Amino acid sequence: MTEKRVSEEELNKIKQLIESIRFGSVTVVVQDGKVIQIEKNEKIRLNNK
């Protein structure tokens, strides 16, 4: 049986972050095959008229 390296909790957190932003990015940092950090960068678009 293959060892799971990404937990359901980590996958759920990534999903939550993706769903919470309109513009931006989510970066997953992996070390030795395990998620060690998740970064969320959100862009806010301004309508300058």
Buried (B, 14 or more C-beta within 10 A) or exposed (E): EEEEEEEEEBEEBBEEBEEEBEEEEBEBEEEEEEBEEBEBEEEEEEEEE
